[in-house]
């Protein structure tokens, strides 16, 4: 059951182009434990050995196999009521994160995801500073962007966090199309 949820969301993220072959990560919280994708796993074709169970607050023997962004997932679970996290690299959202301080959807996405803050990225996403900033922002928002890096979406289910990720990318596509149409329209 858990594996099939990860497989479904991972496959959909890959097929929609929201992650590349070996990027992004997924996790769920089970009490004081986390199930997170293995480092350098392929979300598009996850197998049972790609899911790593470890502690929310402490390392155990499986921890070295977990995604390099485990510290971010831990911080989010420690600071929010989230039970699932999707970290993806939606291309239009990332492109806009390079020029915007906040993504404000100009379509129905505004009612779904609201305003999405763009956080400054650090070269090492697993740093305590990055993890704390992302977790803090997710106390007020359901999805955030890290400049030039990607999105983190939270929910009670993986499917919910995935839905927010797709809503973000769709709104960013609309914003990009609008900007290109406005730039190419004749000046009066």
TORGUTOR-88301 format. One record per residue (C-alpha): residue number from 1; y, z, x. Coordinates in nm, 2 decimals, padded with zeros to 4 digits. Example, Ala and Ser with C-alpha at 12.3 -4.5 7.8 and 13.67 -1.06 7.14 Angstrom:
2
[r 1 [-00.45 00.78 01.23]]
[r 2 [-00.11 00.71 01.37]]
END
This chain:
188
[r 1 [00.00 00.00 00.00]]
[r 2 [00.25 00.10 00.27]]
[r 3 [00.15 -00.19 00.49]]
[r 4 [00.19 -00.44 00.21]]
[r 5 [00.55 -00.31 00.14]]
[r 6 [00.64 -00.36 00.51]]
[r 7 [00.47 -00.70 00.51]]
[r 8 [00.65 -00.83 00.20]]
[r 9 [01.00 -00.72 00.31]]
[r 10 [00.94 -00.83 00.67]]
[r 11 [00.82 -01.17 00.57]]
[r 12 [01.11 -01.22 00.33]]
[r 13 [01.36 -01.12 00.59]]
[r 14 [01.21 -01.37 00.84]]
[r 15 [01.18 -01.65 00.58]]
[r 16 [01.55 -01.61 00.47]]
[r 17 [01.67 -01.62 00.83]]
[r 18 [01.79 -01.26 00.83]]
[r 19 [01.59 -01.17 01.14]]
[r 20 [01.45 -01.39 01.42]]
[r 21 [01.10 -01.39 01.55]]
[r 22 [01.11 -01.05 01.72]]
[r 23 [01.43 -00.88 01.59]]
[r 24 [01.51 -00.62 01.32]]
[r 25 [01.32 -00.32 01.22]]
[r 26 [01.21 -00.14 00.91]]
[r 27 [01.12 00.23 00.84]]
[r 28 [01.04 00.47 00.56]]
[r 29 [01.06 00.85 00.55]]
[r 30 [00.76 01.05 00.44]]
[r 31 [00.86 01.42 00.45]]
[r 32 [00.93 01.51 00.81]]
[r 33 [00.76 01.19 00.94]]
[r 34 [00.88 00.83 00.98]]
[r 35 [00.68 00.51 00.96]]
[r 36 [00.88 00.25 01.17]]
[r 37 [00.80 -00.09 01.30]]
[r 38 [00.66 -00.11 01.65]]
[r 39 [00.90 -00.23 01.93]]
[r 40 [00.91 -00.61 01.96]]
[r 41 [00.70 -00.66 01.64]]
[r 42 [00.73 -00.97 01.44]]
[r 43 [00.86 -00.87 01.10]]
[r 44 [00.74 -01.21 00.96]]
[r 45 [00.37 -01.13 01.02]]
[r 46 [00.32 -00.75 01.05]]
[r 47 [-00.02 -00.61 01.10]]
[r 48 [-00.14 -00.25 01.06]]
[r 49 [-00.09 -00.17 01.44]]
[r 50 [00.28 -00.27 01.40]]
[r 51 [00.35 00.04 01.20]]
[r 52 [00.42 00.35 01.41]]
[r 53 [00.42 00.70 01.26]]
[r 54 [00.63 00.96 01.44]]
[r 55 [00.84 01.27 01.37]]
[r 56 [01.20 01.27 01.24]]
[r 57 [01.31 01.54 01.47]]
[r 58 [01.07 01.53 01.76]]
[r 59 [00.87 01.29 01.97]]
[r 60 [00.49 01.27 01.98]]
[r 61 [00.24 01.04 02.15]]
[r 62 [00.31 00.74 01.92]]
[r 63 [00.69 00.76 01.98]]
[r 64 [00.70 00.53 02.29]]
[r 65 [00.56 00.24 02.07]]
[r 66 [00.83 00.28 01.81]]
[r 67 [01.13 00.04 01.77]]
[r 68 [01.40 00.10 02.03]]
[r 69 [01.63 00.18 01.75]]
[r 70 [01.43 00.48 01.64]]
[r 71 [01.72 00.72 01.73]]
[r 72 [01.94 00.53 01.48]]
[r 73 [01.67 00.56 01.21]]
[r 74 [01.62 00.93 01.28]]
[r 75 [02.00 01.00 01.26]]
[r 76 [02.02 00.82 00.93]]
[r 77 [01.73 01.02 00.78]]
[r 78 [01.88 01.34 00.92]]
[r 79 [02.22 01.28 00.77]]
[r 80 [02.15 01.10 00.44]]
[r 81 [01.91 01.11 00.15]]
[r 82 [01.77 00.77 00.24]]
[r 83 [01.39 00.71 00.22]]
[r 84 [01.40 00.36 00.36]]
[r 85 [01.60 00.16 00.61]]
[r 86 [01.62 -00.21 00.68]]
[r 87 [01.79 -00.32 01.00]]
[r 88 [01.85 -00.70 01.01]]
[r 89 [02.06 -00.96 01.19]]
[r 90 [02.21 -01.17 00.90]]
[r 91 [02.40 -01.45 01.07]]
[r 92 [02.70 -01.49 00.84]]
[r 93 [02.75 -01.12 00.83]]
[r 94 [02.73 -01.09 01.21]]
[r 95 [02.98 -01.38 01.24]]
[r 96 [03.23 -01.21 01.01]]
[r 97 [03.18 -00.88 01.19]]
[r 98 [03.33 -01.04 01.50]]
[r 99 [03.66 -01.10 01.33]]
[r 100 [03.68 -00.84 01.05]]
[r 101 [03.71 -00.46 01.04]]
[r 102 [03.56 -00.45 00.69]]
[r 103 [03.37 -00.70 00.47]]
[r 104 [03.51 -00.71 00.12]]
[r 105 [03.30 -00.94 -00.10]]
[r 106 [03.50 -01.18 -00.32]]
[r 107 [03.20 -01.24 -00.55]]
[r 108 [02.96 -01.02 -00.75]]
[r 109 [02.85 -00.86 -00.42]]
[r 110 [03.15 -00.63 -00.45]]
[r 111 [02.98 -00.45 -00.74]]
[r 112 [02.65 -00.44 -00.56]]
[r 113 [02.74 -00.34 -00.20]]
[r 114 [03.11 -00.25 -00.22]]
[r 115 [03.32 -00.27 00.08]]
[r 116 [03.11 -00.28 00.40]]
[r 117 [03.26 -00.12 00.71]]
[r 118 [03.22 -00.29 01.05]]
[r 119 [03.15 -00.04 01.32]]
[r 120 [03.21 -00.09 01.68]]
[r 121 [02.89 -00.17 01.87]]
[r 122 [02.78 -00.02 02.19]]
[r 123 [02.57 -00.20 02.45]]
[r 124 [02.28 00.04 02.39]]
[r 125 [02.23 00.07 02.01]]
[r 126 [01.99 00.36 02.06]]
[r 127 [02.26 00.57 02.21]]
[r 128 [02.34 00.90 02.04]]
[r 129 [02.70 00.78 01.99]]
[r 130 [02.59 00.47 01.80]]
[r 131 [02.33 00.65 01.60]]
[r 132 [02.57 00.92 01.49]]
[r 133 [02.84 00.67 01.39]]
[r 134 [02.60 00.46 01.18]]
[r 135 [02.45 00.76 01.01]]
[r 136 [02.80 00.90 00.93]]
[r 137 [02.91 00.57 00.78]]
[r 138 [02.59 00.55 00.57]]
[r 139 [02.68 00.89 00.41]]
[r 140 [02.95 00.69 00.22]]
[r 141 [02.81 00.34 00.21]]
[r 142 [02.47 00.19 00.13]]
[r 143 [02.51 -00.08 00.40]]
[r 144 [02.71 -00.11 00.72]]
[r 145 [02.75 -00.37 00.99]]
[r 146 [02.77 -00.31 01.36]]
[r 147 [03.00 -00.56 01.53]]
[r 148 [02.81 -00.85 01.68]]
[r 149 [02.47 -00.68 01.62]]
[r 150 [02.36 -00.66 01.26]]
[r 151 [02.33 -00.46 00.94]]
[r 152 [02.17 -00.13 00.85]]
[r 153 [02.09 -00.08 00.48]]
[r 154 [01.95 00.23 00.31]]
[r 155 [01.76 00.29 -00.01]]
[r 156 [01.49 00.49 -00.18]]
[r 157 [01.25 00.20 -00.13]]
[r 158 [01.23 -00.08 00.13]]
[r 159 [01.29 -00.33 -00.14]]
[r 160 [01.62 -00.16 -00.23]]
[r 161 [01.74 -00.17 00.13]]
[r 162 [01.62 -00.53 00.15]]
[r 163 [01.81 -00.62 -00.17]]
[r 164 [02.13 -00.48 -00.02]]
[r 165 [02.08 -00.67 00.30]]
[r 166 [02.04 -01.00 00.11]]
[r 167 [02.35 -00.92 -00.11]]
[r 168 [02.55 -00.86 00.21]]
[r 169 [02.45 -01.19 00.36]]
[r 170 [02.50 -01.39 00.04]]
[r 171 [02.85 -01.24 00.00]]
[r 172 [02.93 -01.32 00.37]]
[r 173 [02.81 -01.68 00.31]]
[r 174 [03.06 -01.71 00.02]]
[r 175 [03.34 -01.57 00.23]]
[r 176 [03.26 -01.81 00.51]]
[r 177 [03.25 -02.11 00.27]]
[r 178 [03.58 -02.00 00.11]]
[r 179 [03.74 -01.97 00.45]]
[r 180 [03.62 -02.31 00.56]]
[r 181 [03.74 -02.47 00.23]]
[r 182 [04.08 -02.30 00.26]]
[r 183 [04.11 -02.41 00.62]]
[r 184 [04.02 -02.78 00.54]]
[r 185 [04.24 -02.81 00.22]]
[r 186 [04.55 -03.02 00.26]]
[r 187 [04.87 -02.82 00.32]]
[r 188 [05.14 -02.87 00.06]]
END
